[in-house]
Amino acid sequence: MKKTTIKDVAREANVSIATVSRILNNTGKGYSDKTRQHVMQTIERMGYFPNAIARGLINNESGTIGVLFPAVSGMVSAELLHGIEAAAQAFDKSVIVCNTLSDPDKTEHYLQLLYEKQVEGVIFANARLTSDFQKMVKQMAVPFVTLAGTSEIEGIPEVKVNDQQASYDATQYLIKHGHSQLAMVSGPSHDLIAGTPRIEGFKQALADANLPCKATQISWSHAFNFEDGKHAFRLIMAHHPETTAIFAASDEMAAGVISEAHAQGIRVPDDLSIIGYDNTKLAMMTVPALTTVSQEFDTMGNRAAELLCHSIMGEDIESLSLKHKIVERESVNKQ
């Protein structure tokens, strides 16, 4: 079946192609309300769908924004994307999602792709936008916002929580509830997004409480996933079997700790208290349910997309630091 074109609509409605185009682009000039109604009825009857690319060429607007994630399969990315899409839809924008796998070559490839697709703005999520991409960012000449990440490129607003303060508060929460034998499981210590700041917050809380912090009390792995949590916890128990409380740098790591503790006959929270970080849906699925730091990813994604869309409209925007909170559940023994 032949696809209906704008030329077919114009012929059927007995108007010019230019008139159909003006009506579709809502210019409000060169046609009457009666003509507009007639053309829109013809479009509906014929099942015509305007070519978004062609309309973009006319308006100099593609109606799309790009979002780059280092991984799109995780719970964090899913919740951020939910908020992004809700805000984008409110601004009549579509979202193109790219999975970079934290690979610089893939990242550059997707930035080039988004440039060719003429996106109106880009959200760079869960990663560090390094100066290596400065030339590409300048070439694209569209607004950028980093989400739950950071940027080495000057002038790009960031939307995130204060990870160091959030980790400090999580550790202090364990101390406040009577724990003095603490340890931490983390992803890569050199990770400047979720590694270094959260480790520094943990160490600072111990120092302020005059509690010891040996290097072996912080066990890190290659990522922030379930298996990484299990591996890191085994190392903690090998060096510090006296540990009564664990701060995990992600909910997935915390779930790994709970699983490995169960395998070792360690009861949570009776023998070992655990606090996570992220407040993903996984936190409500563990047994016991996980006390954790909430970043409210849905809200973060929503605010990042809102800021980007306001920037697209020519408004000045600034970085946004969002509040965190501790969601209490059942994984911490309050001594």
C-alpha positions as CSV (number, residue, x, y, z in Angstrom):
1,M,0.0,0.0,0.0
2,K,1.4,3.4,-1.0
3,K,2.3,5.8,1.8
4,T,0.2,9.0,1.8
5,T,2.3,12.1,1.1
6,I,1.8,15.8,1.8
7,K,1.2,16.2,-1.9
8,D,-1.7,13.6,-1.8
9,V,-3.3,15.5,1.1
10,A,-3.0,18.9,-0.7
11,R,-4.6,17.4,-3.8
12,E,-7.4,15.8,-1.9
13,A,-8.1,18.9,0.1
14,N,-7.8,21.1,-3.0
15,V,-5.2,23.4,-1.4
16,S,-1.5,24.0,-2.0
17,I,1.3,22.0,-0.4
18,A,2.5,25.2,1.2
19,T,-0.9,25.6,2.9
20,V,-0.8,22.0,4.3
21,S,2.7,22.6,5.6
22,R,1.8,25.9,7.3
23,I,-1.2,24.2,9.0
24,L,1.0,21.3,10.2
25,N,3.6,23.7,11.5
26,N,0.9,25.9,13.1
27,T,2.1,29.1,11.7
28,G,-1.4,30.7,11.8
29,K,-0.8,32.6,8.6
30,G,-2.2,32.4,5.1
31,Y,-5.3,30.2,5.8
32,S,-8.7,30.5,7.5
33,D,-10.0,28.4,10.4
34,K,-12.4,26.7,8.0
35,T,-9.5,25.7,5.7
36,R,-7.5,24.5,8.7
37,Q,-10.4,22.3,9.9
38,H,-10.9,21.0,6.4
39,V,-7.2,20.1,5.9
40,M,-7.0,18.4,9.4
41,Q,-10.0,16.3,8.6
42,T,-8.4,15.3,5.3
43,I,-5.2,14.4,7.1
44,E,-7.1,12.2,9.6
45,R,-9.2,10.6,6.9
46,M,-6.2,9.7,4.8
47,G,-4.0,8.6,7.7
48,Y,-1.2,10.9,6.9
49,F,1.7,11.1,9.3
50,P,4.0,14.1,8.8
51,N,7.7,13.4,8.2
52,A,9.4,14.6,11.4
53,I,12.7,15.1,9.6
54,A,11.2,17.2,6.9
55,R,9.3,19.3,9.5
56,G,12.6,19.7,11.4
57,L,14.2,21.1,8.3
58,I,11.4,23.7,8.0
59,N,11.3,24.6,11.7
60,N,15.0,24.2,12.3
61,E,13.8,21.9,15.2
62,S,14.0,18.1,15.3
63,G,11.8,17.8,18.4
64,T,14.3,15.3,19.9
65,I,16.9,15.2,22.7
66,G,19.6,12.7,23.2
67,V,20.5,10.7,26.3
68,L,23.7,8.9,26.8
69,F,23.9,6.2,29.5
70,P,27.0,4.0,30.3
71,A,24.5,1.1,30.7
72,V,20.7,1.1,30.0
73,S,19.9,-2.3,31.6
74,G,20.4,-1.2,35.2
75,M,17.6,-0.1,37.6
76,V,19.2,3.3,38.1
77,S,19.2,4.1,34.3
78,A,15.6,2.9,34.0
79,E,14.4,5.2,36.8
80,L,16.3,8.2,35.5
81,L,14.9,7.6,32.0
82,H,11.4,7.4,33.3
83,G,11.8,10.9,34.7
84,I,13.5,12.2,31.6
85,E,10.8,10.9,29.3
86,A,8.0,12.4,31.4
87,A,9.5,15.9,31.2
88,A,10.5,15.6,27.6
89,Q,6.9,14.7,26.7
90,A,5.6,17.7,28.6
91,F,7.9,19.8,26.3
92,D,6.8,17.9,23.2
93,K,10.2,16.3,22.8
94,S,11.1,12.7,21.9
95,V,14.1,10.9,23.4
96,I,16.9,9.1,21.7
97,V,18.7,6.8,24.1
98,C,22.3,5.7,23.5
99,N,24.2,2.9,25.4
100,T,27.9,3.9,25.5
101,L,29.1,1.0,27.7
102,S,31.5,3.6,29.2
103,D,33.5,3.2,26.0
104,P,35.1,6.5,24.7
105,D,34.9,5.3,21.1
106,K,31.2,4.4,21.5
107,T,30.5,7.7,23.2
108,E,32.1,9.7,20.4
109,H,30.2,7.6,17.8
110,Y,26.9,8.3,19.5
111,L,27.6,12.0,19.9
112,Q,28.3,12.1,16.1
113,L,25.0,10.2,15.5
114,L,23.1,12.6,17.7
115,Y,24.7,15.5,15.8
116,E,23.6,14.0,12.5
117,K,20.1,13.4,13.9
118,Q,20.0,17.2,14.7
119,V,19.0,16.7,18.4
120,E,18.2,19.9,20.2
121,G,20.1,19.0,23.4
122,V,21.9,16.2,25.2
123,I,21.7,14.7,28.7
124,F,25.0,12.9,29.6
125,A,24.0,10.5,32.5
126,N,25.8,8.5,35.1
127,A,29.2,9.3,33.8
128,R,32.0,11.9,33.5
129,L,31.9,14.1,30.4
130,T,35.6,14.5,29.9
131,S,37.5,17.2,28.0
132,D,38.2,14.5,25.3
133,F,34.8,15.3,23.9
134,Q,35.1,19.1,24.1
135,K,35.6,19.5,20.3
136,M,32.5,17.3,19.6
137,V,30.4,19.2,22.2
138,K,31.4,22.5,20.6
139,Q,30.7,21.2,17.1
140,M,27.2,20.1,18.1
141,A,26.4,23.6,19.4
142,V,23.4,22.5,21.4
143,P,22.8,22.6,25.2
144,F,24.2,19.8,27.4
145,V,23.3,18.8,30.9
146,T,25.0,16.1,33.0
147,L,22.8,13.9,35.2
148,A,24.1,12.0,38.2
149,G,27.5,12.7,36.8
150,T,29.9,15.5,36.2
151,S,31.7,17.4,33.5
152,E,35.2,18.5,32.8
153,I,33.9,20.9,30.2
154,E,33.3,24.3,31.5
155,G,29.8,25.8,31.4
156,I,27.8,22.5,31.4
157,P,25.2,22.4,34.2
158,E,25.1,19.3,36.5
159,V,22.1,17.7,38.1
160,K,23.0,15.4,41.0
161,V,23.1,14.9,44.8
162,N,26.1,15.6,46.9
163,D,27.5,12.0,47.0
164,Q,30.1,12.7,49.6
165,Q,27.5,14.2,52.0
166,A,25.0,11.4,51.3
167,S,27.6,8.8,52.2
168,Y,28.6,10.7,55.3
169,D,25.0,10.8,56.4
170,A,24.6,7.0,55.7
171,T,27.6,6.2,57.8
172,Q,26.6,8.5,60.5
173,Y,23.2,6.8,60.6
174,L,24.9,3.5,61.4
175,I,27.1,5.1,64.1
176,K,24.1,6.9,65.6
177,H,22.4,3.5,66.0
178,G,25.2,2.1,68.1
179,H,27.6,0.6,65.5
180,S,31.4,1.2,65.9
181,Q,32.8,-1.7,63.9
182,L,32.0,-0.5,60.4
183,A,33.2,-1.4,56.9
184,M,32.3,-0.3,53.4
185,V,31.9,-2.2,50.1
186,S,32.4,0.0,47.0
187,G,32.9,-0.1,43.3
188,P,36.1,1.2,41.8
189,S,37.9,3.6,44.2
190,H,39.0,5.7,41.2
191,D,35.4,6.2,40.0
192,L,34.9,9.9,40.4
193,I,31.1,9.7,40.3
194,A,30.2,6.9,42.7
195,G,33.5,5.7,44.0
196,T,35.8,8.4,45.4
197,P,33.1,10.8,46.8
198,R,31.3,8.0,48.6
199,I,34.5,6.5,50.0
200,E,35.5,10.0,51.2
201,G,32.2,10.5,52.9
202,F,32.5,7.2,54.7
203,K,36.0,8.0,55.9
204,Q,35.1,11.4,57.1
205,A,32.2,10.2,59.2
206,L,34.4,7.7,60.9
207,A,37.1,10.3,61.6
208,D,34.5,12.8,63.0
209,A,33.3,10.0,65.3
210,N,36.8,9.2,66.4
211,L,36.5,5.7,65.0
212,P,39.3,3.8,63.3
213,C,39.4,3.5,59.5
214,K,42.0,1.0,58.2
215,A,42.4,0.5,54.5
216,T,41.1,-3.0,54.9
217,Q,37.8,-1.7,56.2
218,I,37.0,-0.4,52.7
219,S,36.7,-3.3,50.2
220,W,36.2,-2.3,46.5
221,S,35.5,-4.3,43.4
222,H,35.4,-3.6,39.6
223,A,31.8,-2.4,39.5
224,F,28.7,-1.7,41.7
225,N,26.8,-4.9,40.9
226,F,25.4,-7.9,42.9
227,E,28.4,-10.1,42.4
228,D,30.8,-7.3,43.3
229,G,29.0,-6.9,46.6
230,K,29.4,-10.5,47.4
231,H,33.1,-10.5,46.5
232,A,33.8,-7.3,48.5
233,F,32.0,-8.6,51.6
234,R,34.0,-11.8,51.5
235,L,37.2,-9.7,51.7
236,I,35.7,-7.7,54.6
237,M,34.9,-10.8,56.6
238,A,38.4,-12.2,55.9
239,H,40.1,-9.1,57.4
240,H,37.4,-7.9,59.9
241,P,35.1,-10.6,61.1
242,E,34.2,-8.3,64.0
243,T,32.3,-6.0,61.7
244,T,28.7,-5.3,62.8
245,A,27.6,-2.8,60.1
246,I,28.3,-2.3,56.3
247,F,27.8,0.7,54.2
248,A,27.3,-0.4,50.5
249,A,27.9,2.1,47.7
250,S,24.9,0.8,45.8
251,D,21.7,-1.2,46.4
252,E,22.9,-4.0,44.2
253,M,26.1,-4.3,46.2
254,A,24.0,-4.3,49.4
255,A,21.9,-7.1,48.0
256,G,25.1,-9.1,47.3
257,V,26.2,-8.5,50.9
258,I,22.9,-9.8,52.2
259,S,23.1,-12.9,50.0
260,E,26.7,-13.7,51.0
261,A,25.9,-13.0,54.6
262,H,23.1,-15.6,54.5
263,A,25.4,-18.1,52.8
264,Q,27.9,-17.6,55.7
265,G,25.2,-18.0,58.4
266,I,25.3,-14.3,59.3
267,R,21.9,-12.9,60.2
268,V,20.8,-9.5,58.9
269,P,20.2,-7.3,60.8
270,D,20.7,-9.3,64.1
271,D,24.4,-10.0,63.5
272,L,25.1,-7.5,60.7
273,S,23.4,-4.2,59.7
274,I,23.5,-3.0,56.1
275,I,22.7,0.3,54.5
276,G,22.6,0.7,50.7
277,Y,22.7,3.6,48.3
278,D,20.2,4.5,45.5
279,N,16.8,3.4,46.8
280,T,16.1,1.4,43.6
281,K,13.1,-1.0,43.5
282,L,15.6,-3.7,44.5
283,A,15.7,-2.2,48.0
284,M,12.2,-3.3,48.6
285,M,12.8,-6.8,47.2
286,T,15.6,-7.9,49.5
287,V,15.0,-9.9,52.7
288,P,15.1,-8.1,54.9
289,A,14.0,-4.9,53.0
290,L,17.0,-2.6,52.6
291,T,17.5,0.7,54.5
292,T,19.2,2.9,51.9
293,V,20.0,6.4,50.7
294,S,17.5,7.8,48.3
295,Q,18.5,9.9,45.4
296,E,15.0,10.0,43.9
297,F,16.1,9.2,40.4
298,D,12.8,9.8,38.8
299,T,12.9,13.4,40.1
300,M,16.5,13.8,39.0
301,G,15.8,12.7,35.5
302,N,12.7,14.9,35.3
303,R,14.6,18.0,36.5
304,A,17.5,17.4,34.2
305,A,15.2,17.1,31.2
306,E,13.3,20.3,32.3
307,L,16.5,22.2,32.6
308,L,17.7,21.0,29.2
309,C,14.4,22.0,27.5
310,H,14.5,25.5,29.1
311,S,18.0,25.9,27.8
312,I,16.8,24.8,24.3
313,M,14.3,27.6,24.6
314,G,17.1,30.1,25.2
315,E,16.8,30.4,29.0
316,D,19.9,30.6,31.3
317,I,20.2,27.5,33.5
318,E,22.5,26.6,36.4
319,S,23.7,23.4,38.1
320,L,21.2,21.8,40.5
321,S,22.0,20.0,43.7
322,L,19.1,17.8,44.8
323,K,18.4,16.6,48.3
324,H,19.0,13.0,49.5
325,K,17.3,11.2,52.3
326,I,17.6,7.9,54.2
327,V,14.8,5.6,53.7
328,E,14.4,3.3,56.8
329,R,13.4,-0.3,56.3
330,E,14.5,-3.4,58.1
331,S,18.3,-4.0,57.4
332,V,19.7,-2.0,60.3
333,N,19.8,-3.1,63.9
334,K,19.1,-0.1,66.1
335,Q,21.2,-0.9,69.2
